[in-house]
């Protein structure tokens, strides 16, 4: 799988907290089901990140593996794991073009 964004910069604690707040009203756009993590799911996550920058992924199955699967998703899509609430993981990947970014992360004063 070819990813447009080679990797996300590490997020600080207050940036992760900001992103979790932004994601509060969002609904999951990708669900991990019985098939688990495959090429199709990674493509869907990549496309959702391109469209939205900030997404939620719900683990309907493989709940006991959600931490490991979230790390794989972040690595394979070049995104950052902003947090996990229950069986829902929050991922962030800024757009490559700065002018087209939807979310501006706060910087420490």
DAUR-V68384 format. One record per residue. N is the residue number from 1. OMEGA is omega in degrees with one decimal (none if undefined). D_FIRST is the distance of its C-alpha to the first C-alpha in Angstrom with 1 decimal. Layout:
# DAUR-V68384
n=N omega=OMEGA d_first=D_FIRST
n=N omega=OMEGA d_first=D_FIRST
This chain:
# DAUR-V68384
n=1 omega=179.9 d_first=0.0
n=2 omega=-178.3 d_first=3.8
n=3 omega=-179.8 d_first=6.4
n=4 omega=-177.0 d_first=9.9
n=5 omega=-172.4 d_first=11.9
n=6 omega=179.0 d_first=11.7
n=7 omega=-179.9 d_first=13.8
n=8 omega=176.2 d_first=16.7
n=9 omega=178.3 d_first=20.2
n=10 omega=179.5 d_first=22.1
n=11 omega=174.5 d_first=24.2
n=12 omega=-179.1 d_first=27.9
n=13 omega=-179.1 d_first=29.7
n=14 omega=174.9 d_first=31.3
n=15 omega=176.1 d_first=28.1
n=16 omega=178.7 d_first=26.6
n=17 omega=177.1 d_first=29.9
n=18 omega=-178.5 d_first=29.8
n=19 omega=176.6 d_first=26.3
n=20 omega=176.5 d_first=27.5
n=21 omega=178.1 d_first=30.5
n=22 omega=-176.7 d_first=28.5
n=23 omega=-174.3 d_first=26.4
n=24 omega=-176.1 d_first=29.6
n=25 omega=-177.7 d_first=30.1
n=26 omega=172.0 d_first=26.5
n=27 omega=176.1 d_first=25.7
n=28 omega=178.8 d_first=22.5
n=29 omega=178.5 d_first=19.9
n=30 omega=178.3 d_first=17.6
n=31 omega=174.9 d_first=19.2
n=32 omega=-177.7 d_first=18.2
n=33 omega=-174.6 d_first=20.3
n=34 omega=178.8 d_first=21.3
n=35 omega=176.9 d_first=18.0
n=36 omega=-175.2 d_first=16.7
n=37 omega=179.8 d_first=13.2
n=38 omega=-178.9 d_first=10.7
n=39 omega=-179.1 d_first=7.5
n=40 omega=-179.9 d_first=9.8
n=41 omega=179.3 d_first=11.2
n=42 omega=176.4 d_first=8.3
n=43 omega=178.9 d_first=7.7
n=44 omega=177.6 d_first=11.5
n=45 omega=179.8 d_first=11.8
n=46 omega=-179.5 d_first=9.7
n=47 omega=179.0 d_first=12.0
n=48 omega=177.6 d_first=15.0
n=49 omega=176.2 d_first=14.7
n=50 omega=-177.1 d_first=14.6
n=51 omega=-168.6 d_first=17.6
n=52 omega=-175.3 d_first=19.6
n=53 omega=-178.3 d_first=18.6
n=54 omega=-177.0 d_first=20.3
n=55 omega=172.2 d_first=19.5
n=56 omega=175.0 d_first=20.8
n=57 omega=-179.7 d_first=19.2
n=58 omega=177.5 d_first=21.8
n=59 omega=175.6 d_first=21.9
n=60 omega=176.1 d_first=24.0
n=61 omega=-180.0 d_first=23.4
n=62 omega=-176.8 d_first=22.3
n=63 omega=-179.8 d_first=24.5
n=64 omega=-179.7 d_first=25.6
n=65 omega=-170.7 d_first=22.1
n=66 omega=178.8 d_first=21.2
n=67 omega=179.6 d_first=21.5
n=68 omega=179.4 d_first=19.2
n=69 omega=178.4 d_first=16.6
n=70 omega=176.9 d_first=17.0
n=71 omega=178.5 d_first=16.4
n=72 omega=179.1 d_first=13.1
n=73 omega=-179.7 d_first=12.0
n=74 omega=-178.9 d_first=13.4
n=75 omega=-175.4 d_first=11.8
n=76 omega=-178.8 d_first=8.2
n=77 omega=-179.0 d_first=8.9
n=78 omega=-178.0 d_first=11.4
n=79 omega=177.0 d_first=14.2
n=80 omega=174.6 d_first=17.6
n=81 omega=-177.7 d_first=19.4
n=82 omega=179.4 d_first=22.6
n=83 omega=178.0 d_first=24.4
n=84 omega=178.8 d_first=24.8
n=85 omega=-176.1 d_first=27.8
n=86 omega=-179.8 d_first=28.6
n=87 omega=-179.7 d_first=25.6
n=88 omega=178.0 d_first=23.8
n=89 omega=-179.3 d_first=21.4
n=90 omega=-178.6 d_first=21.2
n=91 omega=179.3 d_first=18.2
n=92 omega=172.1 d_first=18.6
n=93 omega=-179.9 d_first=16.5
n=94 omega=176.0 d_first=18.7
n=95 omega=-178.6 d_first=18.0
n=96 omega=179.3 d_first=17.6
n=97 omega=-177.0 d_first=20.9
n=98 omega=-177.9 d_first=23.8
n=99 omega=-177.5 d_first=26.0
n=100 omega=-178.8 d_first=23.6
n=101 omega=-179.7 d_first=23.2
n=102 omega=-174.7 d_first=24.7
n=103 omega=175.5 d_first=25.4
n=104 omega=-179.5 d_first=27.5
n=105 omega=176.8 d_first=27.5
n=106 omega=175.6 d_first=31.0
n=107 omega=-179.3 d_first=32.0
n=108 omega=-179.5 d_first=34.6
n=109 omega=none d_first=38.0
